[in-house]
Amino acid sequence: MSSLTNHRALGLVALLSMLVACGGQSTDPTQTTSPSSSTPDTTAPTASNRQFGYVTAHDQGSGTVTFDRADFLTGAEATQAARAAGAIGPTEQVPNDYFIVNEDVATVDLGIDPDAKVILQACFVDGPCVTETEVTVVQWFRLMAGEEAGLPASFQWYGLGALPYWLTVAGDTVVEVDEVYLP
């Protein structure tokens, strides 16, 4: 198992554990990060666009992230892609109305604006679970490194880095990070 696959598998195990710890609470769907369209622009970064995918590495010293672009599909397009991939049968509908396609696992390194807005999915001990929570870039990088991030003791990172993101990119610089809640 590759280290990336292992990282994602461990993150998903942690994610499931947190769901149990949160009593299976779910978030209001209006509070989740939703795509601007069912098929994101996954071309090379240009003026300003929103891209879906996975942050596979980060370097706090250089202020960069390594990003693996993917396609977030919904509705009939998601069902068709899932059927073509053999993920569901010919008469089944895709669960939760989404399907992620990541056929090209090539990555790109992107700089991140130190003042970029970063929204993570969080659970709070004895509080709401799966709640969008804004953190700083430095806090996000520290969380990804498994370090103390200076957040309240009740803060628990729901995705633990395994969930995908929508990145808003201007040129080759990330100006906004939105972690995606996946049911």
PEBELCOR-V825970 format. One record per residue. N is the residue number from 0. RES is the residue in one small letter. SS is DSSP state (~ for helix, > for strand, _ for the rest). PHI is phi in whole degrees, 0 to 359 (NA if undefined). NEAR is the number of other C-alpha atoms within 8 Angstrom. Layout:
BEGIN
n = [N;N]
res = [RES;RES]
ss = [SS;SS]
phi = [PHI;PHI]
near = [NEAR;NEAR]
END
This chain:
BEGIN
n = [0;1;2;3;4;5;6;7;8;9;10;11;12;13;14;15;16;17;18;19;20;21;22;23;24;25;26;27;28;29;30;31;32;33;34;35;36;37;38;39;40;41;42;43;44;45;46;47;48;49;50;51;52;53;54;55;56;57;58;59;60;61;62;63;64;65;66;67;68;69;70;71;72;73;74;75;76;77;78;79;80;81;82;83;84;85;86;87;88;89;90;91;92;93;94;95;96;97;98;99;100;101;102;103;104;105;106;107;108;109;110;111;112;113;114;115;116;117;118;119;120;121;122;123;124;125;126;127;128;129;130;131;132;133;134;135;136;137;138;139;140;141;142;143;144;145;146;147;148;149;150;151;152;153;154;155;156;157;158;159;160;161;162;163;164;165;166;167;168;169;170;171;172;173;174;175;176;177;178;179;180;181;182]
res = [m;s;s;l;t;n;h;r;a;l;g;l;v;a;l;l;s;m;l;v;a;c;g;g;q;s;t;d;p;t;q;t;t;s;p;s;s;s;t;p;d;t;t;a;p;t;a;s;n;r;q;f;g;y;v;t;a;h;d;q;g;s;g;t;v;t;f;d;r;a;d;f;l;t;g;a;e;a;t;q;a;a;r;a;a;g;a;i;g;p;t;e;q;v;p;n;d;y;f;i;v;n;e;d;v;a;t;v;d;l;g;i;d;p;d;a;k;v;i;l;q;a;c;f;v;d;g;p;c;v;t;e;t;e;v;t;v;v;q;w;f;r;l;m;a;g;e;e;a;g;l;p;a;s;f;q;w;y;g;l;g;a;l;p;y;w;l;t;v;a;g;d;t;v;v;e;v;d;e;v;y;l;p]
ss = [_;_;~;~;~;~;~;~;~;~;~;~;~;~;~;~;~;~;~;~;~;_;_;_;_;_;_;_;~;~;~;_;_;_;_;_;_;_;_;_;_;_;_;_;_;_;_;>;>;>;>;>;>;>;>;>;>;>;>;_;_;_;_;>;>;>;>;>;>;_;>;>;>;>;~;~;~;~;~;~;~;~;~;~;~;_;_;_;_;_;_;_;_;_;~;~;~;>;>;>;>;_;_;_;_;_;_;>;>;>;>;>;>;>;>;>;>;>;>;>;>;>;>;>;_;_;_;_;_;_;>;>;>;>;>;_;~;~;~;~;~;~;~;~;_;_;_;_;_;_;_;_;_;_;>;>;>;_;_;_;_;_;_;_;>;>;>;>;>;>;_;_;>;>;>;>;>;>;>;_;_;_;_]
phi = [NA;292;296;294;298;298;300;294;297;296;297;292;297;297;300;296;298;291;300;297;297;274;72;72;297;240;269;294;300;286;261;273;282;243;290;283;204;287;237;285;282;251;284;303;305;234;308;201;212;251;233;257;164;241;274;262;199;212;222;296;300;268;66;234;232;261;237;253;292;216;248;257;253;226;60;299;297;294;298;298;293;294;295;297;277;79;284;222;285;294;248;277;256;294;294;59;57;210;210;257;249;221;286;257;267;298;242;225;268;234;286;235;299;300;257;301;282;237;246;247;272;226;240;239;304;55;209;294;241;57;237;295;225;276;230;276;301;299;298;298;300;295;299;296;274;76;257;297;248;74;265;305;300;280;287;229;285;298;273;50;87;271;282;284;226;257;252;265;242;245;68;239;238;283;248;207;233;233;289;264;281;243;289]
near = [4;5;6;7;8;9;9;10;9;8;13;10;8;10;11;8;8;10;10;8;7;10;6;7;8;6;9;6;5;4;8;11;8;5;8;5;5;8;7;12;7;9;4;4;10;9;7;9;10;10;12;14;12;12;12;9;7;11;9;8;4;6;11;11;13;12;13;12;14;13;12;13;12;11;8;6;8;14;15;8;10;12;12;7;7;7;7;10;7;5;4;8;7;11;5;5;10;12;12;9;9;8;5;6;7;6;8;7;8;11;11;11;9;7;7;12;11;12;11;14;14;14;15;10;9;5;6;8;11;12;11;10;8;8;10;10;11;9;11;11;11;11;11;10;6;6;7;7;9;5;7;5;4;7;10;8;9;11;14;11;9;11;12;11;12;13;12;12;16;12;8;9;10;14;13;10;13;11;12;13;10;4;3]
END
